[in-house]
């Protein structure tokens, strides 16, 4: 009986960790979308990919991947 309770508690902990991981993934996805929108706005405002890369400390290749 005690082992069963330990197992149930461990399963609850796993579910909580999975829920937190899913929430973190969702947040990362949202932040990435915001970053892409920011880069797109910078491009529309006349900045070059090179300027954007320097201003946010990323490579030009990374910037190009985000906007493709």
C-alpha positions, 0 to 999 in steps of 0.5 A: 500500500505504501509503495502504491502511494509513492507511485501515485505521488511520483506520477503526480510529480511527473505530470506537474513537471510535464505541465511546466515543460509544456508551458515553458515550450509555449512561452518560448514559441511565443517569444520566438514569434515576437522576435520574428515580428520585431525583425520584420518591423526593423526590416520594414523600417529600413534596417538591413539584415546586417544592422539587425544582426549587430543590434541584437547580437545574432548572426546574419544567417540566424536572422535570415532563417527567422524571416524565411 
